[in-house]
Amino acid sequence: MQLSFLLVSVGMVAMVSAKGANKAVSTEGQCKEMNKLEKLVSFAANDTLVAAATKNNATKIANIQAKASAASTTLATMQQNTTLTAACAVVDAAQATTDGCQETFALQQYIDFANNSTAVTAATKDNATKAADIQAKASEASTRLATLTSNSTLQAFCPAVMQADQCKEMNQLQKVVDTANNATKLDKATKGNATKAAAFQARASQAATKLSVMTSNSTFMTACAALKTTKDGTASAAAASTTAKSAASALAGNVFLSTIVLVFAGIMML
């Protein structure tokens, strides 16, 4: 956990440093910027984390502290804008809800994986130590999952978040299929490598099969359309959420790209 926080913190320092003079950003963008600044200031104030991230390099530490000082000044200015801070409270709450749902999905996916002895054996190459570690992590995941699922307010929003994930996955699958069907795009994506092109075509074939299942589900497609129009501001969030609950239930068996990444990222960290 500490390592991942350090990586995020160091990356955040780089992003803040590279920000430079940008065009006007949306309210959501400003809220994200405030969050980054707050995290940078908090990180810089933790001597232990800074020392670990910089390996006690005095020059790097001074650089971080300088960036944190500038971030603190910018943050103070932004926080004086009461309209912005009020809007950010709403944006942050929505993001926290989405994060909670995403964590719920990932934890459940990891637990399901840990309960699949065949999958665990394949992932660990039948290494008993790694398998035991997976089970220990799954036990921790179960405890955390119980806490999240006991939050009825959070869980009421999760079907809509799940639906949004599925709709995004559908769009990603469509892009893969479109690329495979376009010789120019395929050649660019594979850099003219015939072997890579063949592998991409195989992947596209699998994507097309999954895409067909998704697009043949009218309830699912209606929910995706509702979410899209909600984003465009032409439909109510409540209506989209209601539709999403139905569609998400219909495709509850799907394995989402986002959770796959999280699960196998966890495995690779063993």
C-alpha positions in Angstrom: 0.0 0.0 0.0 2.8 2.4 0.9 4.6 1.7 -2.3 1.5 2.5 -4.4 1.0 5.7 -2.5 4.6 6.7 -3.1 4.2 6.0 -6.8 1.1 8.1 -7.0 2.6 10.9 -5.0 5.8 11.1 -7.2 3.6 11.0 -10.3 1.5 13.7 -8.9 4.6 15.9 -8.3 5.5 15.5 -12.0 2.0 16.3 -13.2 1.8 19.5 -11.1 5.2 20.5 -12.3 4.3 20.0 -15.9 1.0 21.7 -15.7 2.2 25.1 -16.9 -0.1 27.6 -18.6 -3.2 25.7 -19.6 -6.5 26.9 -21.1 -9.5 27.4 -18.9 -10.7 24.0 -17.5 -14.1 22.8 -16.5 -15.3 22.9 -12.9 -14.6 19.2 -12.7 -11.1 19.8 -13.9 -10.6 22.5 -11.3 -11.8 20.1 -8.6 -9.4 17.4 -9.7 -6.6 20.0 -9.7 -7.5 21.0 -6.1 -7.4 17.3 -5.1 -4.0 16.9 -6.7 -2.7 20.0 -4.9 -4.1 18.9 -1.6 -2.5 15.5 -2.0 0.9 17.0 -2.9 0.8 19.4 0.1 -0.1 16.5 2.3 2.6 14.2 0.8 5.3 16.9 1.2 4.4 17.4 4.8 5.1 13.7 5.6 8.8 13.5 6.0 8.8 9.7 6.1 7.1 9.3 2.8 9.2 12.0 1.1 12.4 10.4 2.4 11.3 7.0 1.0 10.2 8.5 -2.3 13.4 10.4 -2.9 15.8 7.9 -1.2 16.8 10.8 1.1 18.1 12.8 -1.9 18.4 16.4 -0.5 18.0 17.9 -4.0 14.9 16.0 -4.8 13.4 16.7 -1.3 14.0 20.4 -1.8 12.4 20.2 -5.2 9.3 18.6 -3.8 9.1 21.1 -1.0 9.3 24.0 -3.5 6.5 22.5 -5.6 4.4 21.9 -2.5 4.9 25.5 -1.4 3.7 26.7 -4.8 0.8 24.2 -4.7 -0.2 25.5 -1.3 -0.4 29.1 -2.6 -2.5 28.0 -5.6 -4.7 25.9 -3.4 -5.4 28.8 -1.0 -6.4 31.0 -3.9 -8.8 28.3 -5.3 -10.3 27.6 -1.9 -11.3 31.3 -1.6 -13.7 30.7 -4.5 -16.8 29.6 -2.5 -18.7 28.8 -5.7 -16.0 26.5 -6.8 -15.6 24.8 -3.4 -19.3 24.2 -3.2 -19.3 22.6 -6.6 -16.3 20.5 -5.8 -18.0 19.2 -2.7 -20.7 17.7 -5.0 -18.1 16.5 -7.6 -16.0 14.9 -4.9 -19.0 13.1 -3.4 -19.9 11.7 -6.7 -16.3 10.6 -7.4 -16.1 9.0 -3.9 -19.3 7.1 -4.7 -17.9 5.9 -8.1 -14.6 4.9 -6.4 -16.5 2.9 -3.7 -18.5 1.0 -6.3 -15.4 0.3 -8.4 -13.7 -1.0 -5.3 -16.8 -3.2 -4.6 -16.6 -4.7 -8.1 -12.8 -5.3 -7.9 -13.0 -6.9 -4.4 -15.8 -9.2 -5.5 -13.9 -10.1 -8.6 -10.7 -10.9 -6.6 -12.7 -13.0 -4.1 -14.3 -15.0 -7.0 -10.8 -15.5 -8.5 -9.4 -16.7 -5.1 -12.3 -19.2 -4.8 -11.5 -20.6 -8.2 -8.8 -23.2 -7.5 -8.1 -23.8 -11.2 -7.6 -20.1 -11.9 -5.4 -19.7 -8.8 -3.3 -22.7 -9.8 -2.8 -21.3 -13.2 -1.9 -17.8 -12.0 0.6 -19.0 -9.4 1.9 -22.0 -11.4 0.9 -24.2 -8.5 3.1 -22.3 -6.1 1.7 -23.0 -2.6 3.2 -19.9 -1.0 1.7 -17.6 -3.6 -1.6 -19.4 -3.4 -1.7 -19.0 0.3 -0.9 -15.3 -0.1 -3.8 -14.9 -2.5 -6.2 -16.6 0.0 -4.9 -14.2 2.8 -5.5 -11.2 0.5 -9.0 -12.6 -0.4 -9.8 -12.8 3.3 -8.9 -9.1 3.8 -10.9 -8.3 0.7 -13.9 -10.0 2.1 -13.7 -7.9 5.3 -13.5 -4.7 3.2 -16.2 -5.8 0.9 -18.6 -6.5 3.8 -18.1 -2.9 4.9 -18.8 -1.5 1.5 -21.8 -3.6 0.8 -23.3 -2.7 4.2 -23.5 0.9 3.0 -26.9 0.9 1.4 -26.6 4.5 0.1 -23.4 3.6 -1.8 -24.8 0.3 -3.1 -27.9 2.1 -4.5 -25.7 3.9 -7.0 -23.5 0.9 -7.9 -25.7 -0.5 -10.6 -25.4 2.8 -12.6 -21.6 2.7 -12.1 -21.5 -0.9 -13.2 -23.6 0.0 -16.3 -21.2 2.9 -17.1 -18.3 0.5 -17.0 -20.1 -1.9 -19.3 -20.9 0.9 -21.8 -17.3 2.0 -21.8 -16.2 -1.5 -22.4 -18.6 -1.8 -25.3 -17.1 1.3 -26.8 -13.6 -0.1 -26.3 -14.6 -3.3 -28.0 -16.1 -1.4 -30.9 -12.8 0.5 -31.4 -10.9 -2.8 -31.5 -13.3 -4.2 -34.1 -13.2 -1.0 -36.1 -9.4 -1.0 -36.1 -9.2 -4.6 -37.2 -11.6 -3.9 -40.1 -9.6 -0.9 -41.3 -6.4 -1.9 -43.1 -4.8 1.5 -42.6 -5.5 1.6 -38.9 -4.5 -2.0 -38.4 -1.2 -1.5 -40.1 -0.5 1.6 -38.0 -1.5 -0.2 -34.8 0.7 -3.2 -35.5 3.5 -1.2 -37.3 3.1 -3.5 -40.3 4.0 -6.6 -38.3 2.1 -9.5 -39.8 2.3 -11.6 -36.6 1.0 -8.7 -34.5 -1.7 -8.1 -37.0 -2.9 -11.7 -36.8 -2.9 -11.6 -33.1 -4.9 -8.3 -33.2 -7.4 -9.9 -35.6 -7.9 -12.8 -33.2 -8.4 -10.4 -30.4 -10.9 -8.4 -32.5 -12.8 -11.7 -33.3 -13.3 -12.2 -29.6 -14.2 -8.6 -29.1 -16.8 -8.9 -31.9 -18.4 -11.9 -30.2 -18.7 -10.1 -26.9 -19.9 -7.0 -28.6 -22.6 -8.9 -30.3 -24.0 -10.2 -27.0 -24.0 -6.6 -25.6 -25.6 -4.9 -28.6 -28.3 -7.6 -28.8 -29.5 -6.7 -25.3 -32.0 -3.9 -25.9 -32.3 -3.1 -22.2 -28.5 -2.7 -22.0 -28.4 -0.5 -25.1 -31.2 1.7 -23.8 -29.3 2.2 -20.5 -26.1 3.1 -22.4 -28.1 5.7 -24.4 -29.6 7.0 -21.2 -26.2 7.4 -19.6 -24.9 9.1 -22.7 -27.7 11.6 -22.7 -27.3 12.2 -19.0 -23.7 13.1 -19.7 -24.9 15.5 -22.4 -27.4 17.0 -20.0 -30.5 15.8 -21.9 -31.8 13.2 -19.5 -32.2 13.0 -15.8 -29.6 11.1 -13.7 -32.5 9.4 -11.8 -33.9 8.0 -15.0 -30.5 6.8 -16.2 -29.8 5.2 -12.8 -33.2 3.4 -12.9 -32.5 2.1 -16.4 -29.0 1.1 -15.5 -30.1 -1.0 -12.5 -32.2 -3.2 -14.9 -29.5 -3.4 -17.5 -26.7 -4.1 -15.1 -28.7 -6.9 -13.6 -29.2 -8.4 -17.0 -25.4 -8.4 -17.7 -24.3 -9.0 -14.1 -22.3 -12.1 -15.3 -20.0 -10.0 -17.5 -16.4 -9.6 -16.5 -15.5 -5.9 -16.8 -12.2 -4.7 -18.3 -11.6 -2.4 -15.3 -12.0 -5.2 -12.7 -9.9 -7.6 -14.8 -7.1 -5.2 -14.8 -7.3 -4.6 -11.0 -7.5 -8.4 -10.3 -4.5 -9.4 -12.4 -2.6 -6.3 -11.3 -3.0 -7.6 -7.7 -1.8 -11.0 -8.8 1.3 -9.6 -10.5 2.2 -7.8 -7.3 2.5 -11.1 -5.4 
